[in-house]
Amino acid sequence: MQPTHPMSVTLYHWEPNANSGKPMLALAEKGVPYESRYLDLLQFDQHKPAYLAVNPDGTIPAMVHGSRVLTESTPMMEYIDDAFPGPALKPRDPVARWRMRWWMRFFDSYFAPSLSMIGWSIFVGPAARQRPAEELAAAIDRIPLESRRVAWRKALFNQFTPEELAESRRRVLFATLALEKHLSGSTWIAGDTYSLGDINGFNLGYALPLSIPEQCNDIKTPYIMEWLRRIYERPAARETWAKGRTQLSSRIKLLERNPGA
Ligand SMILES: N[C@@H](CCC(=O)N[C@@H](CS)C(=O)NCC(=O)O)C(=O)O
């Protein structure tokens, strides 16, 4: 498809998952065509010179719109909503907008770091750990941000402490219960309208029923389950998750109402 906007959009991303999935789904909801540049996080593509020339922090996602480079997935989603035509992804009502941003702050600063620590300890670390130790040490040395170097070192060398992991699990459970309570009285994160808050929460939580099956399921969290399924049924979500290449994003199939149908 030819770009229909005056300035073309290129998105550097990994799987439709967590931070990468946020602008992917927001662009799809707005109907904005974009050039997709897939970076394999497990191959450390995000620390290679070609990408550091785009985002010197070596983190994904990054979006290039014309000559402008945008980073940070949540403000990037706000930019996408403001800069392009298409359906509004922010409610007009100030209270609903505040609520959307309240939840995005909670997702980004509390829920996501805890869930991410668990994901890095059980998926990213073991998946990337297959290579020789010297190669991994050299890969870590090339990471520009100190905070990401620490995360990688812990994941690759299995250094998350039992206390850290227990605290993350406690936070994930607390946040899941808070979300269930909220959705029991609200169709969408911001109220009556689908918004960036839903896009943010979906990217974070679409696989919760697999990550914490005892606590997130049709009996214990029926409102979360229904909310996840409603988002997955949106054409933009189908289109976005079809871009996934690994088992990470294919976990989304657990949201099919009629598996195998
Ligand atoms: N706050 C940033 C976080 C970006 C970030 O850390 N992304 C992760 C992937 S979800 C990443 O790039 N990890 C690669 C690495 O640490 O090497 C955002 O929301 O965009």
The ligand as a Gaussian input file, in Angstrom:
#p B3LYP/6-31G(d) Opt

LIG

0 1
 N       10.069000       3.286000      28.137000
 C       10.445000       2.785000      26.834000
 C       11.065000       1.421000      27.044000
 C       11.699000       0.862000      25.812000
 C       12.314000      -0.497000      26.092000
 O       13.074000      -0.668000      27.073000
 N       11.975000      -1.451000      25.235000
 C       12.487000      -2.772000      25.401000
 C       11.607000      -3.754000      24.645000
 S        9.965000      -3.849000      25.267000
 C       13.850000      -2.848000      24.763000
 O       14.161000      -2.108000      23.875000
 N       14.634000      -3.796000      25.199000
 C       15.836000      -4.071000      24.493000
 C       17.031000      -3.961000      25.330000
 O       16.904000      -3.641000      26.496000
 O       18.093000      -4.246000      24.809000
 C        9.205000       2.702000      25.929000
 O        8.093000       2.642000      26.462000
 O        9.345000       2.760000      24.711000

